[in-house]
């Protein structure tokens, strides 16, 4: 365009000036829209903004979070409102608030409530008593029956009420009952006082079976330092030249992936530090990451990998005892051993936690949000890319531990799950010894009705922990 005179030039200059002002105004408006609102510290909006920002960065289902959620809700309500419908296990909590009490945390025992089908009577059945706990000091043992709590007899309609009553306060009265010649006889009432409880140490032994030596170990959880604790156990198995291994994870609700990796390092054949162990698949920020068995087992420097390898027993197959309370890191052990050996699961379908998390908290100084959370961050897969067991790992041989009552101590060959494993080892290994003692249940057939189970409640609250 050719400018004919000064007036035309002034007109164009004015138009251009207005266009630039318009651009500045538009640009300013965009920046204003992108500025995050500042909320008073401690308000629901401020806390929930931090929760949402954290989830957008780490949460496995971050891409499906709502764009404009209601920030005015209470933090727990907000957290539940934005959680993915597939998310069963993410947790949000205040660290200064004690978790829900349990019979384990208060008194040191776990139990189920069952209806015994022959008599139709309802009992509490003690499943596990922790070493050094109040329950052990009061003489409680695995397999004992609870008739009453605080003088009230169990029946079909009051199970939840008595379960809750056991957890109220710091004292409880238990009435145990003993079965002799088909008659239940109540024992003197126990006045129990709550106290300190401790992690259950591994229970292990070498079972002499038809001329063979079979390693057995019961593991209650994958807490920090477990694999180091198990080194002398597996060194003993190695020295005894065990032909088979039975890992009892029936009540193991999981814990740290690194401890599962350490245990695998003492079992699987032909491995070294760089052997593939686990794959983490996260959102677009986390991506996909593979980790070797050595890196996973030693990340916190609690144990040296060579120490684990020196205790390695190089099994070609393993038998795992499992129930619905077998969860998280226990399922990692089952799934992640499969690329390297035959894994036979005996018992019931596991919980189905194929996911992992790590702690997220406000690291600013000074801290502005007190809440902490364990959101699901990764889906887990083994070295061959196998995972997807969110509905649980199915057993190769299904059997209920309640099919033989009363329950016997861990490692006793008359236990329903251990007996089934020994029977399979006998048949497959051509060992001559038979399990005649397991031919018939002692007090109840296989259709005992389970009305509640503290181990299942514990497993539902657990989560796979990872350093990733």
PyMOL commands that set and color helices and strands:
alter all, ss='L'
color gray80, all
select helices_A, chain A and resi 6-34+44-58+62-64+75-82+103-107+134-137+159-166+226-239+257-265+293-298+305-310+329-337+401-403+416-429+436-438+454-461
alter helices_A, ss='H'
color red, helices_A
select strands_A, chain A and resi 91-94+109-116+121-129+145-149+152-153+171-180+183-186+190-193+203-209+212-218+244-248+276-281+288-292+317-322+342-347+355-357+360-361+371-374+378-381+397-398+449-453+464-465
alter strands_A, ss='S'
color yellow, strands_A
deselect
rebuild
show_as cartoon
